[in-house]
Amino acid sequence: MNKKVPAGNHARPNPLEGCPLAAAFAAIGGKWKLTILYWLAHGELHFAGLQHRVTPISNKVLAEQLRELEAHGLVDRTPTGSVPAPVIYQLTEYGKTLLPIVEGVRVWGEGHLRRAAAEPRSDSMGCGAAVPG
């Protein structure tokens, strides 16, 4: 267990002990985690900034996903003052090791959109830019 993670933040358990794919999906699986990692790859963000980019995610789900990413050691949470001060989220060095995977999924998604003849988003909320690094 990560000693830096506040009490109450738990990593999602690996349902198949010893299985690398199950371990990976426990850490980064789900509807929102890769998108959160994508946006954090572009730089640190406050909770509200993340929520704006990951819309339509709810506050509750975003907080839960961030807690799980933090518990797995992928994201750092830095309070900027006393409660209720804004909190800054950023990728850890360990979290940055996922960037080639995030970029690979993004590139595959572009091809999948083209195959399905769907237009990629062109607004600032689209995630068409390559992952930095």
ABEGO torsion letter per residue (X at the ends): XBAABBBGBBBBBBABBGBAAAAAAAAABEAAAAAAAAAAAAEBBBAAAAAAAAOABBAAAAAAAAAAAAAAGABBBBBAEBOBBBBBBBBBAAAAAAAAAAAAAAAAAAAAAAAAGBBBBABAABBABBBBX
